[in-house]
Amino acid sequence: QVQLVESGGGLVQDGGSLRLSCAASVRTFSNYAMGWFRQAPGKEREFVAIISWNSIGIYYADSVKGRFTISRDNAKNMMWLEMNSLKPEDTAVYYCAATYSKIFGSALRGLSYDYWGQGTQVTVSS
């Protein structure tokens, strides 16, 4: 079993910042690649950022490059998403996700994710 819990969402002004956290309940967190996804009302869930088990492989959606930073600490079973320069179009429910994988190259972008958190709402006002 892998249980994921997101936190840190909220309401922020256009241009503001938020830090999302994902706490993982799993025996060996380092066995998993992790990712952040989001889903806005009426839209499909989309990839935001992915990080490999060792933090060497990191990939971002074009829409968030230069603004968001993904990170993890395997000793703490934690993952974070620092979001800066937030825009109204970033408004969505943000989900933490995991998949059992030790790869760290570009193939991370093609993985499907098997475990999901409950989501945390991020609302950016204009």
C-alpha positions as CSV (number, residue, x, y, z in Angstrom):
1,Q,0.0,0.0,0.0
2,V,1.0,3.5,-0.8
3,Q,-0.8,6.4,0.9
4,L,-0.3,10.0,-0.2
5,V,-1.6,13.1,1.5
6,E,-1.3,16.6,-0.1
7,S,-1.4,19.8,1.9
8,G,-0.6,23.5,1.4
9,G,-3.2,24.5,-1.1
10,G,-5.2,27.7,-0.7
11,L,-6.2,31.0,-2.1
12,V,-3.5,33.3,-3.4
13,Q,-3.3,36.5,-5.4
14,D,-2.1,36.6,-9.0
15,G,1.7,36.6,-8.8
16,G,1.8,35.0,-5.4
17,S,3.4,31.8,-4.1
18,L,2.4,28.6,-2.5
19,R,4.3,25.5,-1.3
20,L,2.5,22.2,-1.6
21,S,3.6,19.2,0.4
22,C,3.0,15.5,-0.1
23,A,3.5,13.0,2.7
24,A,3.9,9.4,1.7
25,S,3.2,6.4,3.9
26,V,5.3,3.7,2.4
27,R,8.1,1.5,3.6
28,T,10.7,2.5,1.0
29,F,9.9,5.9,-0.5
30,S,13.0,5.8,-2.6
31,N,11.6,3.0,-4.7
32,Y,9.1,5.4,-6.2
33,A,9.2,8.1,-8.8
34,M,6.9,10.9,-7.8
35,G,4.9,13.5,-9.6
36,W,2.5,16.4,-9.3
37,F,-0.6,16.6,-11.5
38,R,-3.5,19.0,-11.6
39,Q,-7.0,19.2,-12.8
40,A,-9.0,22.3,-13.4
41,P,-12.8,22.3,-13.6
42,G,-14.0,21.0,-16.9
43,K,-10.5,20.0,-18.0
44,E,-8.5,16.9,-18.1
45,R,-5.9,16.0,-15.5
46,E,-2.5,17.2,-16.7
47,F,1.1,16.6,-15.8
48,V,2.9,19.4,-13.8
49,A,6.2,18.0,-12.6
50,I,7.9,14.6,-12.1
51,I,10.9,13.7,-10.0
52,S,12.9,10.5,-9.9
53,W,13.8,8.5,-6.8
54,N,17.2,10.2,-6.5
55,S,16.1,13.7,-7.6
56,I,18.4,13.4,-10.6
57,G,15.6,13.2,-13.2
58,I,13.2,16.2,-13.0
59,Y,10.8,17.3,-15.6
60,Y,8.3,20.1,-15.8
61,A,5.3,20.9,-18.0
62,D,6.1,23.8,-20.3
63,S,3.4,25.8,-18.7
64,V,5.2,25.8,-15.3
65,K,8.9,25.8,-16.2
66,G,10.7,28.6,-14.5
67,R,7.9,29.1,-12.0
68,F,7.5,25.8,-10.1
69,T,10.1,23.6,-8.4
70,I,9.7,20.0,-7.4
71,S,11.8,18.4,-4.7
72,R,11.8,15.4,-2.4
73,D,13.5,14.1,0.8
74,N,13.6,10.3,0.9
75,A,14.6,10.3,4.6
76,K,11.3,12.1,5.4
77,N,9.0,10.5,2.9
78,M,8.2,13.9,1.6
79,M,7.8,15.7,-1.7
80,W,7.1,19.4,-2.3
81,L,6.1,21.7,-5.1
82,E,7.2,25.3,-4.7
83,M,4.9,27.4,-6.9
84,N,5.9,31.0,-7.7
85,S,4.5,33.7,-9.9
86,L,1.2,32.0,-9.8
87,K,-1.4,32.8,-12.5
88,P,-5.2,32.4,-12.6
89,E,-4.7,29.6,-15.1
90,D,-2.8,27.6,-12.4
91,T,-6.1,27.3,-10.5
92,A,-6.8,23.6,-10.1
93,V,-6.9,20.7,-7.7
94,Y,-3.3,19.5,-7.4
95,Y,-2.6,15.8,-6.9
96,C,0.5,14.0,-5.6
97,A,1.2,10.7,-7.3
98,A,3.6,7.8,-7.1
99,T,4.7,4.9,-9.3
100,Y,7.1,2.1,-8.5
101,S,10.2,3.0,-10.6
102,K,13.9,3.6,-10.1
103,I,14.5,5.1,-13.5
104,F,15.7,8.7,-13.6
105,G,16.0,9.5,-17.3
106,S,13.6,10.9,-19.8
107,A,11.5,7.8,-19.7
108,L,10.0,9.2,-16.5
109,R,7.8,11.3,-18.7
110,G,6.1,8.3,-20.1
111,L,5.3,6.5,-16.9
112,S,1.8,5.9,-15.6
113,Y,1.2,6.7,-12.0
114,D,-0.5,4.1,-9.8
115,Y,-1.0,5.9,-6.5
116,W,-2.8,9.2,-5.9
117,G,-3.5,11.5,-3.1
118,Q,-6.8,13.1,-2.4
119,G,-5.8,16.5,-3.9
120,T,-5.5,20.0,-2.6
121,Q,-7.2,23.0,-4.1
122,V,-5.1,25.9,-5.4
123,T,-7.0,29.0,-6.4
124,V,-5.3,32.0,-7.9
125,S,-7.3,35.2,-8.0
126,S,-6.9,37.9,-10.6
